[in-house]
């Protein structure tokens, strides 16, 4: 068994979560796995089984808001790596990223052996150069697991290679109520992958009318979006639900839209008083840590989300995903992995494969064309799948 292995995945949270199976394979054959993460992926890194500790460095050729590549910044990484003193480093990348800049810095830090997927000639920078056919759209989790195998690491018996997080997760029933709700996560880190806010709002309305309790989630910088999508400002819905006795988990099925302004079972601030009912829509925007978000997703019957980190977090806790997926990257590589899922969106739109961060086509047709009725139908189908497994 090898001693310390440094695994590098300095990307966003979703990329780190997809690296989980490869990291568990390394952990099965190493005494210690240290994960080098960026600031956007650290919280996810700390949830991964098999990771002994996490070190952080902001990578100028990967970070979406890159710091200057200066001598002092490089020296900081060299000191981090020298403190870890790995016997081997695995550099995990996506197909459009080169491992060679980081391989060079690891060599300068004294790392004796490095491994990476690399199409370019690496010279003396790599000891294990794993070459794959990038014309094939292999799921990212499997692509990274292939590198681990090339470096001599395999998943232990009984590990099927699904995404996973450390358990137990925090208790979040005071935020969500009992299981049986649907999570809607409207935020994205890349504008080109966003479903329009008005479509999210319509989907929440239609999910409630179909009988679902909805929990809207988002990060601290997405509070305005989650409030809009949840209708908290428009309809006066409270973000502080009260736990009922014997609540069955789903909101009542509604009648016509003219019957009531608020869904039955919802509580306005004016009506709330001492009532003990859960609202049909709860806004948790900015109110959860990453681990608490994982727990919220774990309690859901289904999650509706674009191609962003929480889609992979939902997969890591075993919850089915309705994926509003813009084809700027291939769904075959980055769709939710290892759980029942439905991919919505025109995968043959003009932006296909562009890796665009801002939508290059007026009207954002790949996602704006998706009706909320399709979301409700997919939720009903996937939620039945999860409930059948329980």
Secondary structure, 3 states (H helix, E strand, C coil): CEEEEEEECCCCHHHHHHCHHHHHHHHHCEEEEEEEECCCCHHHHCCCCCCCEEEECCCCCCCCCCCCCCHHHHHHHHHHHHHHCCCEEEECCCCCCCCHHHHHHHHHCCCCCEEEECCCCCCCCCCEEECCCCCCCCCHHHHHHHHHHHCCCCCCCCCCCCCCCCCCCCCCHHHHCCCCEEEEECCCCCHHHCCCHHHHHHHHHHHHHCCCCEEEECCHHHHHHHHHHHCHHHHCECCCCCCCCCCCCCCCCCCCCCCCCCCCCCCEHHHHCCCCCCCCEEECCCCCCHHHHHHHHHCEEEEEEECCHHHHHHHHCCCCEEEECCCCCCHHHHCCCCCCEEEECCCCCCCCCCCCCCCCCCCCHHHHCCCHHHHHHHHHHHHHHHHHHC
